[in-house]
Amino acid sequence: MAFVIKTGKFNMRLIFLILFIGVFQLASAQDYALTDDMPFKPGERLQMKASIGFVKAAEATFSVSDIIYTINDRPTWKIDINAKTSGIFDFFSPVRDNWGTYYDTEKLIPQRFYRYIREGRFRKNEILYFHHEKDSVTVNKLHKETKVLERTEEYAIPHNVQDMVTGYYYLRSIDFNKLKVGEIITIMTFFDEKEQPFRVKFTGREVIKTKFGKVKSVVLVPIIEKDSLFEEDNTLKVWLSDDLNKVPLKFQAKIYVGYLRVELKKAENLKHPMAIVE
């Protein structure tokens, strides 16, 4: 999930950065206590809208398929994130991105990952086939227009590594009642042909106003150093619902052109009641 703003162009990576900003420290995602019940179910659909100031910039939809797919002889959820620019941003530099994964329903690891990227004139299409029993991944690079296979690459990966989509859904499964305020969560992912650890700090709980009413939330701050995009160190902030769903309620980032805000506008087929304060 991510919108990056550089020279007026968006891509999917900023939402992912907000959730999993990386520093190079290896840790195992499976070290965390998980909730007894899954935070989502087939058919869940979340719609997010992004704005810069008062200007609508983009929207993204997170969808879990209605059926279970068999990949590598394993039961999986098919999860898609589709993002596109809006308004004036769509006129100057249109984006149509699709990031998807087949997420093992029992082992909570990806069995296959794909992304089809259209950002202005830029194109990138690829499919990743995970071989967790061999700790390896096969990356199929596809033609930027026809999506015909052009070349195949092989990489070693950490055991039970996540991809950039399953890393977020794994985060939702963590039992935050077992974490201490100030604790740092590290999830190892494989992305752009390399291992990428992403770290977020659990900073506490808040009740925030949303279109659904006042909702209890857990607050996360991704760990990132100041760069050309972000004006301050650790300027990103994430609010997830403080219930069994752990849906993203809001993201906020101070960037060089102002504040980027991403808010949950629609939630369908949630598995659990949202933590709304009456």
N, C-alpha and C positions, 0 to 999 in steps of 0.2 A: 504494500500500500504505500505509493508515495508520490508527492509532487515536489519537484526540485525547481527552484527559480534561479536561473542564471541566464543572463542576456535575454530575459523575457521568455524563456522556454521552460515548460513543465515536463517532468517525467515521473514515473511511479515511485521513485526511491524515497522521497521525503517522509511519507507516512511510515514506511519501514524504518527509516532512520529515527523517527520520533519514538518508535517502539523499541528498536534494538541497536542504537548507535554503538559502534564497535571500537574497542581498543584491543591490542594484541595480548590477550591473557586467556589461556586455554582452561576450560572448565567443562564438566559434563552436565548436560541439561537434565539427565536422569537423576541427579542428586536431590532434587526438590520433592517435597511431599505434595502429592496431587489430591484433588478432591475425589470423593468416592463416586460422584456422579459426573458425567460428562457435561461441559458447559453449553453444548449445542446439540442439535438434532438435525436429521435430514430435512431439507426445506427451509432452513433458516436463511433469511435475507436481510442484510443491513445496508442502508443507503446513507452515505456520508456526503456532505457538501463543504467545499473549501472556499474561503473568501480572503481577500487582502483588503483590510479596512472594511469599507462597505461595498466593495466590488466583488461579485461572484466570480470565482476563478475556475473551479473544476468540481467534478463529482466522481465518486467511486462507489461501486456496489460490491459487497462481499456476499457470495452465494454458496450454500452447501446443497449439493444435488439431492433430489428426492429419493434416489435409489443408491444401493451399495454396489460398487464395481469390484471386480476381481482383477487384481494386478499382481504379477509375480506369485500367483496362487494365494494371494492374501486379500482379505476383505478391506475395502478402502472407501472413504468418502471422497468424492470429487468436489474440490473447492475452487472457485474462480473469483478473482478480483478483476473487475473491469473499471478502467478509469478513462475519463475524457475531460477535455477543457470545456469551458463555457464562455459565452459572451465575447467580449473583445479579445480575450486570450485565445479563443477558438478561431477567431478571424485571422490573427497574426501568426499563430503557431499551433495548429490543431494537433491534439494528442488523442490517440485511440490505443490504449494498452490493455492487454489481457495477460494476467499472470495466473497460473493454475497449478494444482497439485492433486495427486492421489495419496491421501493420508491414511495410513494403516489404522483401522479402527481399534486394534488391540495393542499393538506395539507403540503407537503414537509416533511414527516416523514416516517420512515420505517414501513412496515406492516409485513415483515418477513426478517430474516437475517440467513445466513448459512455460515459455513466455513468447508472446508475439507483440512486438513493440513498433508503434508508428508514432513518431514525434517529429512534426514538420517533415523534412526530407529524410530524416534518419529512420532506418529500419533495422530490426534485429529479431531473428526467429531461432529458437533452439528448444530442444527437448533433452532432459536429463533422465537417464535410467539408473536408478540406484541398485547396487548389489551389496546389501548390508552384510551378507554372510562373508563377503570377500573384502569389505571395507573399501569399496571402489565405486566409481560412477562413470558411466559412458555418456559423453556429451555429443549430441548430434547437432551440428551447425547446419541450418537450412538457408536456402537462397532468400534474399531479402524481399523478393516479390513473389516468386512462384512457390516458395516453401519446399522446394525439392532439396533432398539431402546433398550437401556439398562435401562435408568431411566429418570424420568422427575422431574424438579425442578421449583419452582415458586418464583418470586422476585417482590418486589415493585419497581417502576421506577418513575423518575420525569415526569411531564406532558410534552408530546410531545418530549421525549428524542430522540436523534439520535443514530444510530449505527456507527461503525467505517468506513463504506463505505459512508453512506448518509451524515455523518458529513462533509466529503470532498466535496461532491456535493452541500451541503447546503452552504458551504463557497464560492463556485463559484458563488452563487446567490446573495451574499451580494453586495450592491452598495458602492464601495470604494470611490466614489465621495462624499458620505455623511459622511465619516470618516475623522478624523484629524490625521495627522502624529503623531505617538507615541501612538495612541489609541490601546488598547488591546481588541482583539476579544476572547470571551469565548464561547465555544460550549459544552453543556453537552451531554455526550454519556453514553451508557451502554455497558460494555465490560468485559469479564472474571468475570462474576457474580457480578459486582459492578458498581456503578456510577463513571464515570471518566470525570471530566471537563478538556478540553484541551484549552490552551491559546496560541495565537500568537499575536505578536506586528506588527502593520502596520508601517514600518519604512520609506516609501517613494516610489519613482518611479525611474526607470533606463531604459536605452536602452541597451540591451545586444545582443551579437552576438549568433546566433543559426544557425542550418542547413537550416532554412527557410529564413535567412537574419537577419538584425538588427530588433529587435522587442521591442516595448514599453512594460514595465512590471511594476507590483506592487511588492514590496519587503516585505516579511514577515520574522520575526525572532521568532520561537517558544521559549517559556520560559521554560527553563529546568536548573536544577542544575547540576554541574559537577558530573560525576559518573565514573565507571570503563570503560565505553565505550567511553565517550566524554572527550577530553583532557581539554576543557575550558568550562566555563559557557556560555550558549546561543551561542554555536558554530554552530548551524544549521541555514541555510539560504535558503529561498524559493523564486523563481521568478515565478509569474503567469502572463500570457499575460494581458496587460492593455487594454482590449477590452471586449465585451459582453460575450466572450467565457470563459475567465479566465482559460485557460488551463495551466497545469504545464509545464513550459519551462525548468526549471533546479532546482535541489536541490544540496546543498553542505554541507558536514559535516566533521569536523576535528575529526578523531577517532584515537585510540591509534596506529593503523598500518599505518596511513597516511590520505589521503583525499578520502572520498567517494563522487563520483559525479554521479548524476542521471540526464539524459538529455532526452528531448523529441526527438525521432527519426522519428516518423511518426504520422500524424494526418489525419484521414479520416472522412468525413461527418460532418465537423464543421458546426454549425448553423449560425455563423456570420463570417465576414472577420477577419483575424488575423491582429493585429496592427503592420504591417511591415512598417518600415521607408524606404522610397525610397531614 
